[in-house]
Amino acid sequence: MLTLLVCLAACRAGGGSGTGPYRPFPKVQVPVVVTDPREIGQYVLQHWWDGYFAEGGPTDSSAILGVLKPELEQALSNWIGGLENIPVPEARELVGGLFSKLEACQDAEPDSSLTFLRFSEMVARYLYDPNSPLRSEDLFLPFVRGLAASRWTREDMRPGYAYEARMCALNQFGERVPDIDFKDAGGKCRSLYGIGASCTLLFFSNPGCEACKDIIVALQSRPYLDTMISDDVLAIVNIYIDKEIDKWLEYEPSYPRNWVTGYDHLFRIREEQTYDVRAIPSLYLLDSEKRVVLKDAPTERALAFLDNIYTQYYGNNQ
């Protein structure tokens, strides 16, 4: 990742021509005195948006502040990729800084709110849309909190942003999640906190859900997970949170037998919103104390964390 960030310091995201009213996304100019690769990477992340907001340009159907949308979205994607490799508190601070830059841009152009609206929509699509492979409620939180409080947010959109901010703040990175009381297929009452493992992959799924099946296949493509489960390094806890229990009981034998499977017989997760499950499937990765490592994580990110955990415990002999 350090190599990527150093490359980003030298290379412009995308390939806009800069012709006509449009411009390429500006590359970060790293001071010559910054030579350490890690420091270069940090500098690039911190100053990624400086030139973009400083230079300005038209916002229309093709561009935002003069940068064509495909190139701007690639720049945002690259930046988010870098944020995923620094501590979450630092990453959130940078996302909050991005919102401050956007708000300052709106302050400078009070008669036009199009840039504020379009840029906010783009960030939400990448960091909050359930289908985004880059989604991260932990990173979206400072941005959506800004939207909920900003004087430039349309009044009809403010309640929605306030609700999203509350949901993103639920079970944040590093917090202990609420316990889950559930029943297994045999009717035995169990609890999330009663499961001992160094890490827990909490999987909210539905019977027959095609996206859920894809995750199951992806997990089974890593046979070493079975070793981790048998050694109590990993527990995969698969929970059904809706009310068609008969359908779940019929489907339950299809799940891997070394997983812990059950259903929320009290319906607390849906009715009390103890977890933010915006869409099924949803993956949470928890540490040994049931603290959040990843919340509603894209499958590939969760798998990458499991790969790293395996390497930490067993070395590279996979």
Backbone bond lengths (Angstrom), bond angles and torsions (degrees), N, CA, C in turn:
res aa  C-N    CA-C-N  psi(-1)  N-CA   C-N-CA  omega(-1)  CA-C   N-CA-C  phi
1 M - - - 1.455 - - 1.516 111.50 -
2 L 1.335 117.26 -35.29 1.453 119.54 176.52 1.508 110.84 -60.23
3 T 1.343 116.65 -40.88 1.464 120.24 178.04 1.510 110.98 -60.42
4 L 1.337 116.86 -40.92 1.462 120.61 179.70 1.513 110.62 -62.70
5 L 1.345 117.39 -44.84 1.455 119.88 -177.83 1.518 111.53 -66.16
6 V 1.313 116.76 -37.49 1.465 119.11 175.92 1.521 109.73 -62.68
7 C 1.337 116.12 -40.74 1.460 120.31 177.97 1.518 110.76 -63.28
8 L 1.330 116.82 -40.18 1.458 120.05 179.37 1.516 111.45 -63.66
9 A 1.306 116.55 -29.89 1.456 119.65 178.06 1.520 111.15 -66.04
10 A 1.334 116.07 -28.87 1.454 120.31 -175.58 1.514 113.55 -99.46
11 C 1.363 115.62 -20.72 1.456 119.37 -172.27 1.517 111.06 -115.82
12 R 1.303 116.42 141.15 1.455 121.60 176.80 1.514 108.94 -80.80
13 A 1.343 117.39 139.90 1.462 121.28 176.00 1.513 108.92 -71.67
14 G 1.320 115.98 126.35 1.460 119.69 177.53 1.508 111.70 80.73
15 G 1.358 114.89 -167.23 1.452 118.43 -176.26 1.505 113.37 -144.52
16 G 1.356 116.15 42.98 1.461 118.97 179.77 1.509 110.67 -60.98
17 S 1.325 115.72 147.97 1.463 119.86 -175.98 1.512 112.33 -83.09
18 G 1.347 116.54 -23.26 1.447 117.88 -176.60 1.510 112.92 75.03
19 T 1.331 118.90 10.20 1.460 121.27 -179.79 1.513 110.52 -82.05
20 G 1.346 116.11 159.17 1.449 120.93 178.00 1.517 110.13 63.99
21 P 1.355 116.88 -143.21 1.464 119.40 -177.82 1.522 113.18 -79.41
22 Y 1.337 116.31 -3.61 1.455 119.62 -173.48 1.520 111.54 -98.68
23 R 1.304 115.77 160.97 1.470 122.49 -176.99 1.515 109.12 -139.43
24 P 1.311 117.41 156.82 1.464 119.37 174.46 1.521 109.98 -74.46
25 F 1.331 115.35 157.96 1.456 118.38 174.22 1.528 108.22 -65.73
26 P 1.329 118.37 126.96 1.479 119.97 -173.65 1.518 112.37 -70.36
27 K 1.321 115.50 136.30 1.459 119.53 177.84 1.525 109.95 -83.05
28 V 1.304 115.11 155.60 1.462 121.32 -179.03 1.524 109.70 -80.06
29 Q 1.309 115.81 130.43 1.460 121.15 176.10 1.527 108.62 -94.34
30 V 1.320 115.70 107.39 1.461 120.42 -178.03 1.519 109.88 -84.91
31 P 1.333 119.41 128.44 1.473 120.99 178.42 1.533 111.39 -57.24
32 V 1.310 116.36 143.33 1.467 120.57 -175.98 1.522 111.82 -64.03
33 V 1.337 116.67 -21.43 1.461 119.05 -178.64 1.535 111.47 -76.57
34 V 1.354 117.07 -14.15 1.465 120.63 177.87 1.521 107.26 -91.80
35 T 1.330 116.91 108.10 1.467 120.80 -174.09 1.526 113.79 -120.17
36 D 1.321 117.88 -23.03 1.460 120.26 -179.73 1.530 109.50 -69.23
37 P 1.340 118.49 129.99 1.466 120.29 -177.15 1.528 113.91 -54.80
38 R 1.322 117.06 -39.75 1.472 119.17 -179.77 1.526 110.27 -66.86
39 E 1.326 116.77 -42.12 1.463 119.90 179.52 1.520 110.36 -66.56
40 I 1.334 117.35 -36.23 1.463 120.17 175.94 1.514 110.14 -61.27
41 G 1.346 116.24 -46.02 1.454 119.90 178.93 1.514 112.19 -59.15
42 Q 1.323 117.33 -44.04 1.458 120.79 179.00 1.522 111.18 -63.99
43 Y 1.324 115.98 -41.53 1.470 119.78 -179.98 1.525 110.60 -62.64
44 V 1.338 115.80 -42.60 1.463 119.89 -179.53 1.522 110.93 -61.36
45 L 1.321 117.13 -46.06 1.466 119.81 179.29 1.518 111.49 -62.29
46 Q 1.326 116.88 -40.09 1.456 120.59 -177.16 1.523 112.94 -69.87
47 H 1.327 116.79 -29.47 1.467 120.19 -173.84 1.530 112.88 -114.09
48 W 1.326 116.63 13.23 1.458 122.46 -174.96 1.524 113.16 -54.34
49 W 1.343 116.88 -38.47 1.469 121.31 -172.62 1.522 113.74 -100.88
50 D 1.337 117.86 0.22 1.468 119.55 -174.33 1.525 112.19 -59.42
51 G 1.332 116.66 -53.95 1.456 120.05 -177.69 1.513 112.91 -66.10
52 Y 1.311 116.65 -33.87 1.465 120.80 -179.27 1.518 111.19 -60.97
53 F 1.316 117.61 -48.34 1.460 119.46 -178.28 1.527 112.16 -80.55
54 A 1.329 117.67 -22.93 1.462 120.09 -178.98 1.523 112.19 -73.80
55 E 1.335 117.29 -35.79 1.462 120.36 -173.48 1.520 112.99 -86.68
56 G 1.311 119.19 -36.14 1.457 121.89 177.92 1.523 113.44 70.14
57 G 1.327 114.81 -176.33 1.455 122.45 -177.76 1.517 109.50 154.49
58 P 1.342 117.70 177.70 1.462 120.24 -175.43 1.525 113.10 -73.22
59 T 1.329 115.28 147.61 1.464 122.18 170.41 1.522 107.40 -113.53
60 D 1.332 115.87 120.92 1.453 120.87 -178.26 1.523 108.32 -148.35
61 S 1.315 116.77 -159.67 1.464 119.75 -178.13 1.525 113.01 -68.64
62 S 1.319 117.72 -16.88 1.468 121.74 -176.01 1.516 114.50 -107.26
63 A 1.321 117.57 -22.15 1.458 120.57 -170.07 1.523 111.14 -145.67
64 I 1.333 115.20 160.88 1.458 122.85 171.53 1.515 107.36 -125.36
65 L 1.315 115.85 119.10 1.467 122.40 -174.52 1.526 111.67 53.11
66 G 1.313 115.36 39.30 1.460 120.56 172.11 1.510 115.82 85.89
67 V 1.332 119.25 -7.88 1.461 121.91 178.68 1.524 107.96 -100.66
68 L 1.335 115.70 125.98 1.454 120.03 -178.91 1.528 110.79 -58.24
69 K 1.322 116.03 141.91 1.462 120.82 -171.29 1.531 114.00 -56.48
70 P 1.340 120.61 -43.91 1.471 118.08 179.29 1.518 112.99 -59.21
71 E 1.335 116.62 -39.62 1.459 119.78 -179.86 1.530 110.70 -70.99
72 L 1.326 116.72 -39.21 1.458 120.31 179.10 1.529 110.76 -66.02
73 E 1.324 116.94 -40.75 1.458 119.73 178.81 1.524 111.31 -66.49
74 Q 1.322 117.34 -35.67 1.461 119.71 175.71 1.520 110.67 -65.47
75 A 1.337 116.82 -38.57 1.463 120.26 177.38 1.518 110.64 -63.87
76 L 1.335 116.94 -42.78 1.465 120.45 178.15 1.529 110.28 -63.24
77 S 1.323 117.29 -43.57 1.457 121.70 179.52 1.527 111.02 -60.18
78 N 1.323 117.27 -44.65 1.465 120.83 179.06 1.527 111.07 -61.84
79 W 1.315 115.57 -41.90 1.466 120.23 -178.70 1.526 110.89 -65.03
80 I 1.327 116.88 -45.30 1.462 120.44 178.24 1.529 110.37 -60.95
81 G 1.333 116.36 -40.24 1.460 119.79 176.81 1.515 112.06 -58.10
82 G 1.312 116.92 -37.27 1.464 120.27 176.21 1.517 112.35 -69.87
83 L 1.324 116.87 -39.26 1.467 120.72 -179.53 1.518 111.85 -62.71
84 E 1.325 116.96 -30.48 1.464 120.51 -178.39 1.526 112.20 -66.36
85 N 1.322 116.95 -12.90 1.458 120.52 -175.42 1.523 112.94 -109.94
86 I 1.334 117.11 13.53 1.457 120.69 173.24 1.522 107.52 -121.84
87 P 1.331 119.02 163.26 1.467 120.25 -179.92 1.525 112.00 -54.94
88 V 1.326 115.73 141.84 1.461 120.76 -175.75 1.529 112.46 -56.43
89 P 1.335 120.93 -44.03 1.467 118.60 178.93 1.527 113.04 -58.29
90 E 1.330 117.21 -39.70 1.464 120.18 177.86 1.521 110.86 -66.56
91 A 1.322 116.42 -41.67 1.459 120.17 -179.87 1.525 110.77 -63.82
92 R 1.335 116.69 -41.71 1.464 119.45 179.38 1.523 111.28 -63.95
93 E 1.326 115.95 -36.77 1.462 118.97 178.08 1.526 110.97 -62.56
94 L 1.328 116.71 -39.19 1.470 119.85 178.65 1.527 111.31 -68.78
95 V 1.329 118.12 -37.61 1.461 120.05 176.89 1.524 110.17 -65.64
96 G 1.336 117.12 -39.37 1.460 119.52 174.72 1.514 111.59 -61.45
97 G 1.333 116.29 -37.32 1.458 119.98 176.46 1.519 112.29 -64.98
98 L 1.341 116.44 -36.43 1.457 119.86 176.53 1.526 110.55 -61.71
99 F 1.336 116.90 -43.59 1.461 118.35 178.62 1.528 110.96 -63.08
100 S 1.316 117.36 -39.45 1.463 119.84 178.74 1.520 111.30 -61.16
101 K 1.328 117.26 -38.90 1.464 120.70 177.13 1.528 110.77 -64.41
102 L 1.336 115.90 -42.10 1.458 119.60 179.09 1.528 110.74 -63.94
103 E 1.322 116.93 -41.62 1.463 119.84 179.94 1.529 111.06 -67.03
104 A 1.332 116.79 -39.02 1.462 120.06 176.84 1.522 110.96 -63.61
105 C 1.335 116.73 -36.95 1.462 121.30 175.71 1.519 110.35 -61.62
106 Q 1.335 116.47 -41.55 1.461 120.25 178.10 1.530 111.08 -67.50
107 D 1.324 117.39 -36.80 1.465 120.75 176.76 1.521 111.08 -59.00
108 A 1.331 115.78 -35.23 1.464 120.21 -178.29 1.516 112.26 -76.58
109 E 1.337 117.42 -19.78 1.466 121.92 -179.88 1.533 109.22 -129.21
110 P 1.333 117.72 65.87 1.471 120.37 -172.11 1.522 114.35 -66.39
111 D 1.313 118.07 -16.43 1.467 119.97 -177.08 1.526 113.01 -89.04
112 S 1.328 117.46 -5.31 1.461 120.32 179.87 1.526 109.55 -134.70
113 S 1.329 115.96 121.35 1.467 120.14 -178.31 1.528 112.09 -104.62
114 L 1.333 118.67 7.04 1.451 120.97 -173.69 1.522 112.04 -64.40
115 T 1.346 117.22 -42.52 1.462 120.12 179.84 1.521 110.65 -61.82
116 F 1.325 116.68 -45.62 1.466 121.73 179.59 1.521 110.38 -58.43
117 L 1.330 116.32 -44.67 1.462 121.03 -177.48 1.523 111.46 -68.81
118 R 1.329 117.81 -49.59 1.459 121.63 -175.68 1.525 111.81 -66.71
119 F 1.319 116.95 -40.67 1.462 119.35 -179.21 1.529 109.71 -68.03
120 S 1.323 116.92 -40.58 1.470 120.43 178.24 1.515 110.96 -62.39
121 E 1.325 117.23 -41.51 1.457 120.97 177.81 1.521 111.11 -60.77
122 M 1.323 116.81 -39.93 1.463 120.75 -179.04 1.530 110.63 -66.18
123 V 1.314 117.14 -45.93 1.460 120.07 179.94 1.520 110.61 -62.00
124 A 1.332 116.87 -42.96 1.468 120.64 179.29 1.524 111.11 -62.65
125 R 1.315 116.76 -38.10 1.468 120.27 -179.65 1.524 111.39 -64.47
126 Y 1.313 117.10 -36.75 1.464 120.17 -178.16 1.527 112.59 -83.39
127 L 1.330 118.00 -37.27 1.459 120.20 -173.23 1.523 113.93 -98.77
128 Y 1.349 118.65 -15.13 1.463 118.98 -172.74 1.518 114.55 -128.34
129 D 1.306 118.16 -23.34 1.458 119.42 -179.56 1.535 109.66 -60.58
130 P 1.350 117.41 130.80 1.471 119.83 -177.85 1.522 114.11 -58.69
131 N 1.337 117.10 -22.21 1.461 120.58 -178.60 1.522 113.59 -93.22
132 S 1.315 117.35 -0.79 1.461 119.94 -177.97 1.525 110.73 -79.53
133 P 1.330 118.19 128.37 1.471 120.46 176.76 1.524 112.68 -70.30
134 L 1.340 117.35 -8.81 1.459 121.83 179.54 1.526 112.15 -107.23
135 R 1.326 117.11 6.24 1.465 119.06 -173.48 1.530 110.95 -59.62
136 S 1.312 113.97 144.35 1.465 120.98 177.84 1.517 107.88 -159.07
137 E 1.327 116.61 107.86 1.456 119.50 178.36 1.529 110.62 -66.28
138 D 1.331 117.43 -31.91 1.461 119.83 178.00 1.523 111.11 -61.85
139 L 1.325 117.48 -39.07 1.461 120.11 179.44 1.525 112.12 -80.79
140 F 1.327 117.31 -31.20 1.456 119.80 -179.98 1.528 112.00 -72.68
141 L 1.325 117.40 -24.04 1.462 121.60 -173.90 1.528 113.80 -52.55
142 P 1.349 121.08 -53.03 1.471 118.33 -178.80 1.518 112.81 -64.61
143 F 1.330 117.21 -30.53 1.463 119.86 -179.96 1.528 110.49 -70.60
144 V 1.339 116.93 -46.60 1.462 119.16 -177.22 1.526 111.02 -72.79
145 R 1.324 117.88 -28.70 1.464 119.31 172.25 1.521 110.34 -63.16
146 G 1.329 115.74 -39.40 1.459 119.17 175.70 1.515 111.78 -62.23
147 L 1.335 116.76 -43.53 1.460 120.66 179.17 1.524 111.71 -62.66
148 A 1.327 116.66 -40.06 1.464 120.05 -178.37 1.525 111.82 -65.43
149 A 1.338 117.11 -29.18 1.468 120.91 -174.87 1.524 113.38 -101.94
150 S 1.328 119.01 -14.79 1.459 121.53 -170.56 1.528 112.43 -68.66
151 R 1.294 115.42 140.81 1.471 120.80 175.51 1.526 111.40 -68.13
152 W 1.331 116.75 -15.89 1.455 119.67 -178.03 1.525 112.80 -92.49
153 T 1.302 117.96 -5.34 1.462 120.58 178.41 1.521 109.90 -76.29
154 R 1.318 116.86 134.00 1.456 120.73 176.96 1.529 110.06 -60.54
155 E 1.325 116.07 139.34 1.457 120.25 -175.93 1.520 112.50 -61.29
156 D 1.327 117.47 -33.71 1.464 118.98 -179.05 1.525 112.17 -72.66
157 M 1.350 117.69 -16.26 1.458 121.37 179.36 1.530 112.63 -97.61
158 R 1.314 116.79 -14.75 1.461 120.50 -174.56 1.536 113.08 -61.93
159 P 1.346 120.20 -45.11 1.473 118.73 179.53 1.533 113.07 -60.29
160 G 1.323 116.98 -38.32 1.454 120.01 178.50 1.519 111.87 -63.93
161 Y 1.336 116.09 -43.07 1.467 119.33 178.02 1.530 110.95 -65.67
162 A 1.333 117.36 -38.14 1.469 120.21 178.97 1.523 110.58 -63.20
163 Y 1.340 116.44 -40.39 1.471 120.01 177.69 1.527 110.40 -64.88
164 E 1.340 117.63 -44.79 1.462 120.43 179.23 1.526 111.06 -61.80
165 A 1.337 116.59 -37.44 1.465 119.65 178.08 1.521 110.81 -63.96
166 R 1.332 117.49 -40.46 1.464 120.08 178.13 1.524 110.95 -64.00
167 M 1.332 116.98 -41.09 1.456 119.98 -179.62 1.533 111.70 -68.92
168 C 1.323 116.89 -39.21 1.465 119.79 177.96 1.524 111.14 -66.28
169 A 1.331 116.88 -29.17 1.465 120.96 179.99 1.521 112.18 -78.94
170 L 1.337 117.03 -10.95 1.462 121.63 -179.20 1.523 109.96 -80.35
171 N 1.336 117.36 125.56 1.471 121.90 179.25 1.525 111.54 55.06
172 Q 1.310 115.56 57.88 1.459 120.93 179.34 1.531 111.06 -72.94
173 F 1.320 114.58 168.90 1.458 122.15 174.33 1.526 110.00 -50.92
174 G 1.341 115.65 129.96 1.455 121.02 176.48 1.514 115.07 88.25
175 E 1.324 118.92 -10.50 1.463 121.57 179.30 1.524 110.71 -89.40
176 R 1.318 115.67 149.38 1.468 120.25 173.73 1.525 108.37 -77.14
177 V 1.323 115.57 132.40 1.459 119.81 -179.32 1.524 109.64 -79.12
178 P 1.327 117.97 158.35 1.465 119.86 174.17 1.527 110.28 -65.91
179 D 1.324 115.74 150.29 1.452 119.68 175.43 1.529 109.36 -66.27
180 I 1.313 116.14 153.89 1.460 122.29 176.16 1.520 108.21 -120.76
181 D 1.319 115.98 117.32 1.458 120.52 171.62 1.523 108.32 -89.28
182 F 1.319 116.81 127.18 1.461 119.74 -177.21 1.521 109.94 -145.41
183 K 1.315 115.27 164.66 1.457 121.66 175.15 1.516 109.34 -112.44
184 D 1.336 115.74 142.48 1.455 118.96 174.39 1.527 109.31 -88.00
185 A 1.315 116.62 -178.61 1.465 120.51 -174.90 1.520 112.38 -63.06
186 G 1.324 117.39 -23.76 1.454 120.83 178.83 1.513 113.39 -86.93
187 G 1.344 116.79 0.92 1.450 120.89 179.18 1.512 114.37 88.25
188 K 1.333 117.79 2.69 1.457 121.09 179.68 1.521 110.41 -75.60
189 C 1.348 116.50 133.93 1.456 121.05 177.75 1.529 109.95 -79.78
190 R 1.303 116.03 132.36 1.457 121.53 -179.87 1.526 108.54 -136.73
191 S 1.318 116.03 173.64 1.462 119.48 178.57 1.516 110.04 -142.96
192 L 1.316 115.44 152.73 1.461 120.98 178.34 1.525 110.63 -60.39
193 Y 1.328 116.90 -42.63 1.463 120.43 -177.49 1.525 112.28 -73.78
194 G 1.309 117.18 -10.76 1.455 120.44 175.37 1.511 113.33 -84.84
195 I 1.315 116.87 -0.86 1.469 121.79 -179.02 1.517 108.60 -100.84
196 G 1.331 116.57 116.41 1.449 120.94 -178.75 1.523 111.27 -95.56
197 A 1.312 116.56 122.79 1.463 122.57 175.31 1.518 107.60 -163.20
198 S 1.315 115.64 156.41 1.463 119.15 179.00 1.519 111.41 -66.48
199 C 1.322 116.49 -30.80 1.462 120.60 173.91 1.526 108.94 -148.02
200 T 1.304 115.14 154.28 1.460 121.10 -177.97 1.520 109.21 -128.84
201 L 1.311 116.22 128.72 1.457 121.40 170.63 1.527 106.58 -98.02
202 L 1.324 116.19 109.51 1.452 122.53 -179.32 1.526 108.03 -93.54
203 F 1.320 115.34 119.52 1.467 122.59 -170.05 1.527 108.08 -120.52
204 F 1.344 116.57 109.80 1.460 120.87 174.52 1.530 107.50 -90.85
205 S 1.332 116.35 118.37 1.465 119.54 -174.48 1.522 110.59 -139.59
206 N 1.313 115.00 167.68 1.462 122.93 175.11 1.525 109.51 -123.35
207 P 1.316 118.24 148.34 1.471 120.29 178.08 1.526 111.17 -64.58
208 G 1.329 115.44 130.55 1.456 120.40 176.63 1.515 115.39 81.52
209 C 1.320 117.93 -4.82 1.465 122.10 -179.45 1.532 109.22 -64.16
210 E 1.351 116.69 124.00 1.467 120.39 -176.04 1.518 112.01 -65.07
211 A 1.335 117.29 -40.87 1.467 119.63 178.32 1.520 110.82 -65.08
212 C 1.342 116.29 -34.88 1.478 119.81 176.11 1.524 110.23 -64.57
213 K 1.341 116.39 -41.88 1.461 120.15 178.07 1.524 110.67 -59.95
214 D 1.332 116.86 -38.69 1.465 120.45 179.44 1.523 110.52 -62.24
215 I 1.329 116.89 -40.58 1.464 119.86 179.14 1.525 110.24 -66.33
216 I 1.324 116.74 -41.55 1.466 120.17 178.77 1.524 110.23 -60.15
217 V 1.333 116.86 -44.76 1.468 120.94 178.29 1.524 110.22 -61.38
218 A 1.339 116.93 -42.57 1.467 120.33 -179.67 1.528 110.71 -63.03
219 L 1.323 117.34 -41.12 1.456 120.31 179.07 1.528 110.87 -67.57
220 Q 1.321 116.87 -40.26 1.462 119.89 180.00 1.524 112.48 -71.77
221 S 1.332 117.15 -14.56 1.464 120.04 176.44 1.530 111.76 -73.85
222 R 1.311 116.17 -8.31 1.459 122.28 177.12 1.536 108.60 -113.39
223 P 1.323 117.51 85.43 1.474 120.86 -176.25 1.519 113.58 -58.73
224 Y 1.354 117.46 -24.15 1.458 119.29 -178.80 1.529 111.83 -63.63
225 L 1.332 117.64 -18.20 1.459 119.49 178.11 1.528 110.93 -62.39
226 D 1.330 116.67 -32.30 1.467 119.61 177.90 1.531 110.77 -62.25
227 T 1.325 116.06 -39.11 1.460 120.14 176.95 1.522 110.66 -64.53
228 M 1.310 116.10 -44.10 1.464 119.98 179.39 1.529 111.00 -61.26
229 I 1.333 116.31 -38.97 1.463 120.15 179.74 1.523 110.67 -67.15
230 S 1.326 116.78 -44.95 1.473 120.06 -178.36 1.517 111.60 -66.29
231 D 1.341 117.85 -25.82 1.465 122.14 179.60 1.534 112.42 -92.73
232 D 1.318 117.39 5.44 1.473 122.74 -178.26 1.529 112.52 61.94
233 V 1.317 116.30 22.68 1.459 119.97 171.08 1.524 109.35 -77.62
234 L 1.329 116.47 -34.96 1.461 122.27 -176.88 1.519 109.97 -133.26
235 A 1.322 115.41 141.42 1.461 122.07 166.73 1.523 107.58 -124.84
236 I 1.322 116.73 130.93 1.462 120.97 172.93 1.519 106.82 -103.47
237 V 1.316 115.90 114.14 1.456 122.78 -175.94 1.523 108.07 -110.13
238 N 1.319 115.50 111.87 1.460 123.57 -172.20 1.536 108.83 -106.18
239 I 1.341 117.15 112.32 1.458 121.48 -171.04 1.534 111.13 -119.41
240 Y 1.318 114.85 134.29 1.470 122.93 174.36 1.521 107.73 -100.58
241 I 1.349 117.64 130.04 1.464 120.24 -171.93 1.532 113.55 -117.55
242 D 1.333 117.79 5.79 1.458 119.79 179.57 1.533 109.98 -102.68
243 K 1.327 117.52 -169.88 1.463 120.85 -164.50 1.532 115.35 -109.00
244 E 1.330 118.15 -1.33 1.461 119.11 179.56 1.531 109.10 -87.59
245 I 1.329 114.96 70.82 1.462 121.41 -172.63 1.529 112.04 -63.52
246 D 1.324 116.85 -36.93 1.463 119.86 -179.57 1.521 111.22 -59.80
247 K 1.345 116.01 -42.60 1.463 119.29 178.68 1.528 110.55 -65.00
248 W 1.339 116.12 -38.70 1.467 118.80 179.65 1.524 110.31 -66.09
249 L 1.326 117.85 -43.82 1.472 120.92 179.81 1.530 111.22 -61.29
250 E 1.327 116.11 -36.93 1.469 120.02 178.75 1.524 111.16 -67.11
251 Y 1.338 115.90 -36.08 1.467 120.49 -175.46 1.534 112.33 -87.04
252 E 1.312 117.80 -21.40 1.465 122.38 -169.99 1.526 114.66 -52.09
253 P 1.353 120.50 -37.62 1.465 118.99 179.03 1.529 114.17 -61.14
254 S 1.328 117.82 -13.68 1.466 120.41 -179.64 1.525 112.40 -76.67
255 Y 1.320 117.73 -16.41 1.457 120.28 -178.52 1.533 110.11 -78.73
256 P 1.333 117.83 151.57 1.470 120.35 177.47 1.521 111.20 -54.71
257 R 1.330 116.05 138.55 1.457 121.20 -173.17 1.521 113.70 -73.56
258 N 1.334 117.75 -18.44 1.463 118.01 178.52 1.527 112.54 -93.26
259 W 1.332 117.23 7.55 1.452 121.98 171.41 1.524 109.41 -88.69
260 V 1.316 115.61 158.24 1.457 121.49 170.53 1.519 107.33 -95.47
261 T 1.326 116.91 116.36 1.462 120.38 -177.22 1.523 109.57 -119.60
262 G 1.324 114.85 145.11 1.453 118.99 179.67 1.509 111.52 -170.29
263 Y 1.325 115.29 177.57 1.469 120.57 179.39 1.525 109.99 -131.15
264 D 1.315 114.76 148.13 1.460 122.01 -179.57 1.524 108.50 -77.42
265 H 1.332 116.02 89.60 1.463 120.16 -173.83 1.524 113.07 -71.18
266 L 1.337 117.18 -16.15 1.469 121.12 177.88 1.528 112.20 -95.70
267 F 1.336 117.13 -7.60 1.478 123.95 177.87 1.535 112.19 58.52
268 R 1.314 116.55 30.85 1.457 119.74 -177.13 1.522 112.48 -73.39
269 I 1.324 116.58 -35.09 1.467 118.68 -175.05 1.512 110.54 -62.68
270 R 1.326 117.72 -43.92 1.459 120.73 178.13 1.527 111.92 -74.45
271 E 1.337 116.65 -47.38 1.458 119.95 -170.60 1.524 113.04 -78.98
272 E 1.323 116.95 -33.66 1.462 120.08 -178.88 1.525 112.69 -102.78
273 Q 1.328 116.73 -4.97 1.471 122.98 -179.66 1.529 111.23 51.65
274 T 1.326 114.89 50.41 1.460 119.21 175.60 1.524 111.82 -72.87
275 Y 1.333 116.24 -21.68 1.467 123.20 173.35 1.524 107.79 -129.97
276 D 1.312 115.26 149.20 1.460 120.57 175.31 1.534 108.23 -91.81
277 V 1.325 115.91 94.04 1.462 121.50 177.41 1.521 107.01 -110.32
278 R 1.324 115.45 88.68 1.473 120.10 -175.15 1.513 111.57 -75.44
279 A 1.307 116.08 -28.29 1.462 120.05 -178.32 1.521 108.02 -152.38
280 I 1.323 115.04 152.45 1.461 122.38 174.08 1.519 107.80 -104.05
281 P 1.341 117.93 131.60 1.459 129.34 3.74 1.522 112.78 -81.65
282 S 1.334 115.12 163.59 1.455 121.92 175.76 1.519 108.76 -144.16
283 L 1.331 116.21 137.13 1.469 122.28 -176.65 1.532 110.66 -119.41
284 Y 1.309 115.49 131.56 1.463 122.59 170.35 1.527 107.45 -119.87
285 L 1.324 117.09 138.07 1.457 121.19 172.36 1.517 108.14 -111.40
286 L 1.338 116.61 125.87 1.460 122.91 -175.19 1.517 110.31 -119.68
287 D 1.325 116.31 149.90 1.459 119.26 176.87 1.531 110.17 -86.96
288 S 1.320 117.94 -169.58 1.463 121.65 -174.22 1.522 112.67 -65.38
289 E 1.327 117.83 -23.92 1.453 121.81 178.84 1.526 111.81 -98.60
290 K 1.330 115.71 13.48 1.469 123.17 -179.98 1.529 111.39 63.36
291 R 1.335 114.79 36.22 1.460 120.52 172.45 1.529 108.84 -93.30
292 V 1.326 116.18 147.01 1.455 121.49 -174.79 1.524 110.89 -72.48
293 V 1.313 115.36 123.30 1.459 122.19 169.57 1.531 109.55 -98.89
294 L 1.324 116.22 -43.83 1.463 122.61 175.05 1.523 108.25 -136.08
295 K 1.318 116.12 136.98 1.464 121.71 179.22 1.517 109.56 -117.02
296 D 1.330 117.01 127.44 1.465 122.36 -179.18 1.527 109.94 46.11
297 A 1.318 115.01 54.43 1.462 120.85 -170.26 1.521 112.05 -81.06
298 P 1.342 117.86 140.33 1.466 119.82 167.74 1.529 109.81 -57.36
299 T 1.319 115.77 145.97 1.469 120.62 -173.30 1.527 112.34 -55.55
300 E 1.324 117.52 -46.08 1.460 119.83 -176.40 1.520 111.87 -63.89
301 R 1.335 117.45 -34.37 1.461 119.04 178.51 1.529 110.43 -69.65
302 A 1.333 116.46 -40.46 1.460 119.69 177.98 1.525 110.65 -63.43
303 L 1.334 116.77 -41.96 1.460 120.38 179.17 1.523 111.29 -64.57
304 A 1.326 116.88 -38.07 1.463 120.12 178.37 1.525 110.79 -62.85
305 F 1.341 117.06 -39.23 1.459 120.03 177.39 1.526 110.94 -65.71
306 L 1.324 116.76 -40.57 1.458 119.67 178.21 1.524 111.11 -64.78
307 D 1.335 116.41 -38.25 1.471 120.01 175.66 1.528 110.43 -58.42
308 N 1.344 115.93 -44.85 1.458 120.11 -179.22 1.527 111.73 -65.60
309 I 1.331 115.77 -39.80 1.464 119.38 179.17 1.527 109.89 -63.51
310 Y 1.329 116.64 -41.95 1.460 119.79 178.65 1.527 110.76 -60.09
311 T 1.333 115.65 -44.46 1.464 119.61 -179.69 1.521 111.01 -62.54
312 Q 1.338 117.36 -39.27 1.462 120.55 179.94 1.531 111.50 -62.46
313 Y 1.325 116.15 -38.23 1.461 119.77 -175.70 1.531 113.64 -86.88
314 Y 1.333 115.72 -32.48 1.472 118.01 -169.86 1.518 113.83 -122.11
315 G 1.331 117.68 -2.12 1.447 119.86 -176.91 1.506 111.51 79.30
316 N 1.312 117.13 -161.43 1.462 122.44 -173.14 1.513 113.63 -96.83
317 N 1.318 118.78 8.14 1.469 121.24 -178.39 1.531 110.34 -86.06
318 Q 1.330 115.12 71.13 1.462 119.64 -177.97 1.516 110.68 -88.85
